[in-house]
Amino acid sequence: MWYVPQTPENQAAQQLIQRVVGDRAAEFTADVVPGAGGHDWFEVDAGPGGVALRGSSGVAVASALRWYLRTACRTQITWDAPVPRLPDRLPRIGTTARTTSPYRHRYHFNVCTFGYTTAFWDWARWERHIDWMALHGVTTPLAMTGLEAAWQQALLRAGLDDETARRFLGGPAYLPWNWLASLDSWCGPLPQSWIDDHADLGRRILDRERSLGMRPVLQGFSGHVPRELTADRNARSTTLPWWDFEVGVLDPRDPLFEEFGSALLTEQTRLFGTDHHYAADPFIETTPPVSAPADLARVARAVHGVMTAVDDRATWVLQAWPFAYRSDYWTPERTQAFLDAIPDDRMLILDLWAEHRPVWQDTAGYRGKPWGWCMLHSLGGRPGLYGRLDEIATGAAAARTDERGNSLAGVGASMEAFGGDPVLYELLADVAWQGRVEDVHAWLESWTEARYGRRTPGLLRAWELLHAAVYAADGPGPPGSLIVCRPTLKGDLRPELPVHLAAPPSPAVPPDLAEAWTLLAEEATDEDSAGPLGRDLCDVTAQVLTHVACDQQQRAADAALARDADRFEAAATALLSTIEDLDRLLATRPEYRLESWLADARSWATTPAEADLYESNARRILTVWGHARSELHDYSGRHWAGLVGSFHLPRWRRWYDHIVRALRTGSPYKDEEFEASLIDWEERWTADRTETRSETTTPGPDTAGATLDVVRTLMPRYRAPRG
C-alpha cells in the first residue's frame, strides 16, 4: 500500500472508509491533499497494492470511494442500501484522470428537514447520514441541531425567565419554523434535557462534518424574538401572520435588533464555532411589513450587520423562496433593493426549487451574487414516486451558460423531507462532480445494475418505464394520495386536499407504471425482498394502490350523491380494503413504520411527561400539524404502516359510516356535524400514547412478511389484464 501521513484529515477519511466497507477497509488508502483554495478534486489509483483514494478534502476522498464503487465494482450506497456489495477481488483500473467539481458549494438540507425527517435522530443515524453526505460530495450542509441552546442562553441574558424562554422555543418537531420566523411557543415548552442533549449532539455533528472538510451553515438572526422581550424593553416591533400562527419581529431600526442578534450569534459561536456561513430568512413565507425598496434595503443591511458585528467574514445564506412564493410582493425594484444592499461576496443565494420553479431567471441571476441550483423534490415528505431526472441532469449546466445565471456557484438538495426516490440523489451527486449528465438513459442502465447487482432486460425496461411514468414529470410533485386526505361530506364529497398539494389525486394507473410493476415483480426473487428491489417494488405497488383508491373514492362519492346505497357500499368497501392492503404492504418495510418514528421521539425523554410531549409532537406534525382546524392539516401526511392503519383508515371508515347511516335513514349528509366529530377524533389520536395501546392491527416487524410475498397476493386483485 501507499504511504500517506497520518494527518487528522487522512484519519477522518480513513475512518469513514472503515465505516462504509467494514473489514475490507485495509484494501483502501485515503490521501487528503489540501490545496490552496480552488475547486474540489479527486482521483483513484487501483492496482495490485490496493485502491488509493486521493482528493482535496475528506469529502473528495469519500466521493472518490463512491465513484470507484459505482464504476469499478458496480455497486453503490444509497439511503436505503447503506452497505455496498464488494467483489472478492477489487478491480484494478489503474490511475484515473482527475475529476474536478465545477461547483464550490454542494448544498444539503432544508430548514424544514429538521422537523419532517431528522427531528428525533440520534448520533448513530446522524453518523450514517454524514457519511452519506460525504460520499455524495456535500460541502455545505445546513446545521441546525442543538442551536436552541444558544437561543436559551441569549434569551436568559436578555432578561427573560427560563420558563418563558423555553416556552418560546416550543416543541422539538416544530423548532425549524421558529428558526424561520413562522411560529413560536407551539407544542412546548422545550425541556431542559432536550436542550442539553441536543447541544452535545449538535457539536458532535459539526465536529464530524468539519473533520471531513465540510463548511456547515449555522443560523443567523432575522428579528424574530419573544413578544415578552419587546414588551419588557419597549422595543419597536410588529407581528407577522403565517397560516395558523403569528410571530413578533423586531423593527431593524430598534437598537435591540443588533443587540440581541449579536448576543445570539456570539453565544452560538461560543457553543458551536463557525464556518462563516449564516442562514437567515426574514420573510420566508410572510409579506414584509414595509413597501418602500429603501426600507427593504434597511432590513437586509440590518440582518447582515448582525452577522458582521460578530464575524467579519460572515456570508449570508439566503433562500430565494419568498421571491416566488410572494412574487406579487417582490417586484423587480424591491428585489433589487434587497439584494443590492449586501456585497456580492457576502451572500450565497439558494434557488430552492430550481428543477421546477427557478427564480434565477426572474431576478437577473440574483444580480451577480453567487447562487446555488437546488432540487427541492419533496414537499413535507408526502408519499409518491416523483422526480425530474432530465432537468436535474442538465438544469444547472444550462443555467451556467445563460448570461443571467453565470454567477452560479453550487448545486444541492433542498428537500423538505427525505427518504424516497434515491435515484434522484444519486444523479444529483454525479451532476455535482461532472457538471451535467448528458445521457440519462445510459445513466439509468448503470444505476439499475449498481442498485440490483445485475443487469437484465426486464429490470432495464422497468426503469425505462419508470423514467417515463414518474421521473419525467411536468408537474410539481407526485399525484396526491387521497388516502392521506381528510374526508368530507361537503360539496361533491371529494376530500379536502392538503394545502400546497403538489398535484391532485389521479384515478388512472399510468400504463407505464403498471407495466413496470409487473416487470419488477417478475424479476424479484425471495432474496431480493429485503433489499433495494423489494423497496422499489413496495414503492411502485403503493403508487398503484394510490391511483386505485382515488378511483374507488370517486365512484363511492358519485354513488352517495346519487343516493345509491348499494353502489356506494360496494365502492366504499373496496376503498377501505385498498387502504388496509396498503398498510399491510408498508409494514414489510422497516423505513415505513410509524412505530419507529414514535419510538425515536420517546427515546429522548428523561421523564414520562417528556416522552408524552415528544410523542405528541411526532404525531401532530404528520397529521393535524397545527391547531385543530389548521389549514396545514395533512401537509406532511405519509404512507407509513401504523399511520395508515390507525389514523387514515379510521377517518375513511367514519366517512363510510356517516354516509351509510344517512342513506339508510334517508337523512341529508350533515357535513358540519361530521367535520366536528372527525376533528375531535383527530385530536384524541394525537393525544394517544403507544405506551398504552397497540398502534395498529397490522402485524409487527417479525410477522409482517416479506415485501414480495405481500405483493404477490395483491397483484391479482389490482393488476389489469395484459393486452
KABEL-V127222 format. One record per backbone hydrogen bond with DSSP energy under -0.5 kcal/mol. CO is the residue of the C=O (numbers start at 1). NH is the residue of the N-H. E is the energy in kcal/mol with one decimal. If there is no record, write none. Layout:
# KABEL-V127222
CO|NH|E ; CO|NH|E
This chain:
# KABEL-V127222
5|7|-1.8 ; 7|11|-2.7 ; 8|12|-2.4 ; 9|13|-2.0 ; 10|14|-2.8 ; 11|15|-2.4 ; 12|16|-1.7 ; 13|17|-2.1 ; 14|18|-2.2 ; 15|19|-2.2 ; 16|20|-2.1 ; 17|21|-2.9 ; 18|22|-1.6 ; 21|24|-1.6 ; 22|25|-2.0 ; 24|27|-1.9 ; 25|28|-2.1 ; 27|51|-2.6 ; 29|53|-3.3 ; 31|33|-0.5 ; 31|55|-1.9 ; 32|34|-0.6 ; 35|37|-1.2 ; 40|101|-2.1 ; 41|56|-2.0 ; 42|99|-3.0 ; 43|54|-2.5 ; 44|96|-2.9 ; 45|47|-0.6 ; 45|52|-3.2 ; 46|94|-2.6 ; 47|50|-1.6 ; 50|47|-2.5 ; 50|52|-0.6 ; 51|29|-2.5 ; 51|53|-0.5 ; 52|45|-2.5 ; 52|54|-0.6 ; 53|31|-2.6 ; 54|43|-2.3 ; 55|33|-3.5 ; 57|61|-2.3 ; 58|62|-2.5 ; 59|63|-2.4 ; 60|64|-2.0 ; 61|65|-2.0 ; 62|66|-2.3 ; 63|67|-2.5 ; 64|68|-2.5 ; 65|69|-2.7 ; 66|70|-2.4 ; 67|71|-3.0 ; 68|72|-2.2 ; 68|73|-1.5 ; 69|75|-2.3 ; 76|78|-0.5 ; 78|81|-0.8 ; 81|78|-1.5 ; 82|84|-0.6 ; 84|86|-0.8 ; 91|93|-0.7 ; 94|46|-2.4 ; 94|96|-0.5 ; 98|100|-0.5 ; 99|42|-2.1 ; 105|411|-1.6 ; 106|139|-1.8 ; 106|140|-2.0 ; 107|413|-1.6 ; 108|142|-2.3 ; 110|113|-1.1 ; 110|114|-0.6 ; 111|114|-1.3 ; 112|115|-2.2 ; 112|116|-2.6 ; 113|117|-2.1 ; 113|118|-2.3 ; 118|121|-1.8 ; 122|126|-2.3 ; 123|127|-3.5 ; 124|128|-1.7 ; 125|129|-1.8 ; 126|130|-2.8 ; 127|131|-2.0 ; 128|132|-2.0 ; 129|133|-2.9 ; 130|134|-2.4 ; 131|135|-2.7 ; 132|136|-1.6 ; 133|138|-2.6 ; 134|137|-1.7 ; 139|215|-3.2 ; 140|108|-1.2 ; 141|217|-2.8 ; 144|147|-1.6 ; 146|149|-2.0 ; 147|150|-0.7 ; 147|151|-1.6 ; 148|152|-2.6 ; 149|153|-2.0 ; 150|154|-2.4 ; 151|155|-2.7 ; 152|156|-2.4 ; 153|157|-2.3 ; 154|158|-1.2 ; 155|160|-2.1 ; 156|159|-1.4 ; 161|165|-2.2 ; 162|166|-2.6 ; 163|167|-2.1 ; 164|168|-2.2 ; 165|169|-1.6 ; 166|170|-1.2 ; 166|190|-2.1 ; 168|185|-2.3 ; 171|174|-1.1 ; 172|175|-0.8 ; 174|177|-0.9 ; 174|178|-0.9 ; 175|178|-0.9 ; 175|179|-2.2 ; 176|180|-1.5 ; 177|182|-3.0 ; 177|183|-1.6 ; 178|181|-1.8 ; 186|171|-2.8 ; 191|195|-1.7 ; 192|196|-2.7 ; 193|197|-2.6 ; 194|198|-2.6 ; 195|199|-1.6 ; 196|200|-1.7 ; 197|201|-2.1 ; 198|202|-2.8 ; 199|203|-2.0 ; 200|204|-2.0 ; 201|205|-2.5 ; 202|206|-2.4 ; 203|207|-2.7 ; 204|208|-2.0 ; 205|209|-2.7 ; 206|210|-2.8 ; 207|211|-2.1 ; 208|212|-1.1 ; 209|212|-0.6 ; 209|214|-2.3 ; 210|213|-1.8 ; 212|59|-1.9 ; 216|218|-0.6 ; 217|143|-3.1 ; 218|279|-3.2 ; 223|250|-2.8 ; 226|229|-0.7 ; 226|230|-1.4 ; 227|231|-2.1 ; 228|232|-2.5 ; 229|233|-2.0 ; 230|235|-2.3 ; 231|234|-0.8 ; 236|251|-2.6 ; 238|249|-3.0 ; 240|247|-2.2 ; 242|245|-2.7 ; 245|242|-3.3 ; 247|240|-2.5 ; 248|225|-1.5 ; 249|238|-2.3 ; 251|254|-2.2 ; 254|257|-1.8 ; 254|258|-0.6 ; 255|259|-2.1 ; 256|260|-2.9 ; 256|261|-0.5 ; 257|261|-2.1 ; 258|262|-2.5 ; 259|263|-1.8 ; 260|264|-2.7 ; 261|265|-2.4 ; 262|266|-2.2 ; 263|267|-2.2 ; 264|268|-2.6 ; 265|269|-2.4 ; 266|270|-2.1 ; 267|271|-2.2 ; 268|272|-2.9 ; 269|273|-2.2 ; 276|315|-2.5 ; 277|218|-2.2 ; 278|317|-3.2 ; 279|220|-3.3 ; 281|284|-0.9 ; 286|288|-0.5 ; 292|295|-0.7 ; 292|296|-1.7 ; 293|297|-2.2 ; 294|298|-1.7 ; 295|299|-1.9 ; 296|300|-2.4 ; 297|301|-2.5 ; 298|302|-2.1 ; 299|303|-2.5 ; 300|304|-2.4 ; 301|305|-2.2 ; 302|306|-1.7 ; 303|307|-1.2 ; 304|308|-2.5 ; 305|309|-1.9 ; 306|310|-0.9 ; 307|310|-0.9 ; 307|311|-2.6 ; 311|314|-1.8 ; 315|278|-2.5 ; 315|317|-0.5 ; 316|318|-0.7 ; 316|348|-2.9 ; 317|280|-1.4 ; 318|350|-2.9 ; 319|322|-0.6 ; 320|323|-1.2 ; 320|324|-0.6 ; 321|324|-1.5 ; 321|325|-2.9 ; 322|326|-2.7 ; 324|327|-1.3 ; 326|329|-1.3 ; 326|330|-2.4 ; 329|331|-2.3 ; 331|335|-2.9 ; 332|336|-2.3 ; 333|337|-2.1 ; 334|338|-2.3 ; 335|339|-2.5 ; 336|340|-2.9 ; 337|341|-0.8 ; 339|342|-1.7 ; 343|346|-1.9 ; 344|347|-1.0 ; 344|370|-0.6 ; 346|316|-2.5 ; 347|370|-0.5 ; 348|318|-2.2 ; 349|351|-0.6 ; 349|372|-2.9 ; 350|320|-2.9 ; 350|352|-1.3 ; 351|354|-1.2 ; 351|374|-1.9 ; 353|356|-1.7 ; 353|357|-3.3 ; 359|362|-1.5 ; 359|363|-0.6 ; 360|363|-0.8 ; 360|365|-2.5 ; 363|367|-0.8 ; 364|367|-1.3 ; 364|368|-0.5 ; 365|368|-0.9 ; 366|369|-1.6 ; 370|349|-2.2 ; 371|409|-3.3 ; 371|410|-1.1 ; 372|351|-2.7 ; 372|374|-0.7 ; 373|412|-1.7 ; 374|354|-1.6 ; 374|355|-0.8 ; 374|376|-0.7 ; 375|414|-2.3 ; 376|378|-2.9 ; 377|379|-0.5 ; 378|380|-0.8 ; 378|416|-2.2 ; 379|382|-1.4 ; 387|473|-1.5 ; 388|392|-2.4 ; 389|393|-2.2 ; 390|394|-1.1 ; 391|395|-3.1 ; 393|437|-2.0 ; 394|398|-2.4 ; 395|399|-1.9 ; 396|400|-1.9 ; 397|401|-1.2 ; 398|402|-0.5 ; 399|402|-1.0 ; 402|405|-1.5 ; 402|406|-0.6 ; 405|408|-1.8 ; 407|371|-1.0 ; 409|104|-0.9 ; 409|105|-2.2 ; 410|373|-2.7 ; 411|107|-2.1 ; 412|375|-2.4 ; 413|109|-1.4 ; 420|419|-0.5 ; 421|424|-1.5 ; 421|425|-0.7 ; 422|426|-1.9 ; 423|427|-2.0 ; 424|428|-2.3 ; 425|429|-1.7 ; 426|430|-1.5 ; 427|431|-2.3 ; 428|432|-2.2 ; 429|433|-0.9 ; 430|433|-0.6 ; 430|434|-2.9 ; 431|435|-2.5 ; 432|103|-0.5 ; 436|438|-0.5 ; 438|440|-0.7 ; 439|443|-2.2 ; 440|444|-2.6 ; 441|445|-1.4 ; 442|446|-1.8 ; 443|447|-2.6 ; 444|448|-2.7 ; 445|449|-1.9 ; 446|450|-2.3 ; 447|451|-2.5 ; 448|452|-2.3 ; 449|453|-2.0 ; 450|76|-0.5 ; 454|456|-0.5 ; 456|460|-2.6 ; 457|461|-2.4 ; 458|462|-2.2 ; 459|463|-1.9 ; 460|464|-1.8 ; 461|465|-2.3 ; 462|466|-2.3 ; 463|467|-2.3 ; 464|468|-1.8 ; 465|469|-2.9 ; 466|470|-2.7 ; 466|471|-1.8 ; 470|387|-1.1 ; 471|389|-1.8 ; 471|390|-0.5 ; 478|503|-0.5 ; 480|482|-0.8 ; 481|484|-0.8 ; 482|485|-1.7 ; 486|496|-2.2 ; 490|493|-2.6 ; 495|497|-0.6 ; 496|486|-0.9 ; 498|501|-1.5 ; 502|476|-0.6 ; 503|480|-1.3 ; 507|509|-0.5 ; 508|510|-0.6 ; 510|514|-2.3 ; 511|515|-2.4 ; 512|516|-2.3 ; 513|517|-2.3 ; 514|518|-1.9 ; 515|519|-2.4 ; 516|520|-2.6 ; 517|521|-2.1 ; 518|522|-2.2 ; 519|523|-2.1 ; 520|524|-1.7 ; 525|528|-0.8 ; 525|529|-0.7 ; 526|529|-0.9 ; 528|531|-1.6 ; 528|534|-1.5 ; 531|535|-2.2 ; 532|536|-2.7 ; 533|537|-2.5 ; 534|538|-2.2 ; 535|539|-2.3 ; 536|540|-2.6 ; 537|541|-2.3 ; 538|542|-2.6 ; 539|543|-2.0 ; 540|544|-2.2 ; 541|545|-2.5 ; 542|546|-1.9 ; 543|547|-1.8 ; 544|548|-2.4 ; 545|549|-2.8 ; 546|550|-1.7 ; 547|551|-2.0 ; 548|552|-2.5 ; 549|553|-2.5 ; 550|554|-2.2 ; 551|555|-2.2 ; 552|556|-2.3 ; 553|557|-2.9 ; 554|558|-2.4 ; 555|559|-2.1 ; 556|560|-2.4 ; 557|561|-2.5 ; 558|562|-1.6 ; 559|564|-2.8 ; 560|563|-1.2 ; 563|565|-0.9 ; 564|568|-2.3 ; 565|569|-2.8 ; 566|570|-2.0 ; 567|571|-2.1 ; 568|572|-3.2 ; 569|573|-2.1 ; 570|574|-1.7 ; 571|575|-2.0 ; 572|576|-2.3 ; 573|577|-2.1 ; 574|578|-2.2 ; 575|579|-2.2 ; 576|580|-2.1 ; 577|581|-2.4 ; 578|582|-2.3 ; 579|583|-2.1 ; 580|584|-2.2 ; 581|585|-2.4 ; 582|586|-2.6 ; 583|587|-1.6 ; 585|588|-1.8 ; 586|589|-2.0 ; 588|590|-0.5 ; 589|592|-1.6 ; 590|593|-0.6 ; 592|641|-3.3 ; 593|596|-0.9 ; 593|597|-1.1 ; 594|598|-2.4 ; 595|599|-2.4 ; 596|600|-2.5 ; 597|601|-1.8 ; 598|602|-2.5 ; 599|603|-1.7 ; 601|604|-1.2 ; 602|605|-1.8 ; 607|611|-2.2 ; 608|612|-2.2 ; 609|613|-2.1 ; 610|614|-2.7 ; 611|615|-2.3 ; 612|616|-2.4 ; 613|617|-2.2 ; 614|618|-2.4 ; 615|619|-2.5 ; 616|620|-2.6 ; 617|621|-2.2 ; 618|622|-0.6 ; 619|623|-0.5 ; 620|623|-1.4 ; 620|625|-3.2 ; 623|634|-4.3 ; 624|626|-2.2 ; 627|630|-2.2 ; 630|633|-1.2 ; 631|499|-0.7 ; 632|635|-2.1 ; 634|637|-1.7 ; 638|640|-1.1 ; 640|643|-0.6 ; 640|644|-2.8 ; 641|594|-3.0 ; 642|646|-2.3 ; 643|647|-1.8 ; 643|648|-1.8 ; 644|649|-2.8 ; 647|651|-1.5 ; 648|652|-1.9 ; 649|653|-2.3 ; 650|654|-2.2 ; 651|655|-1.8 ; 652|656|-2.4 ; 653|657|-2.9 ; 654|658|-2.5 ; 655|659|-2.0 ; 656|660|-2.7 ; 657|661|-2.5 ; 658|662|-2.0 ; 659|663|-2.7 ; 660|664|-2.5 ; 661|665|-1.8 ; 662|666|-1.0 ; 662|667|-1.6 ; 668|670|-0.6 ; 669|671|-1.3 ; 670|674|-2.5 ; 671|675|-2.7 ; 672|676|-2.3 ; 673|677|-2.2 ; 674|678|-2.5 ; 675|679|-2.7 ; 676|680|-2.2 ; 677|681|-2.1 ; 678|682|-2.5 ; 679|683|-2.3 ; 680|684|-1.8 ; 681|685|-2.0 ; 682|686|-2.4 ; 683|687|-1.2 ; 684|688|-0.5 ; 685|688|-1.1 ; 689|692|-1.4 ; 689|693|-0.7 ; 700|703|-1.3 ; 700|704|-1.3 ; 706|710|-2.0 ; 707|711|-2.7 ; 708|712|-2.4 ; 709|713|-1.3 ; 710|714|-1.4 ; 711|715|-2.5 ; 712|716|-0.6 ; 714|717|-1.2 ; 714|718|-1.5 ; 715|719|-2.5
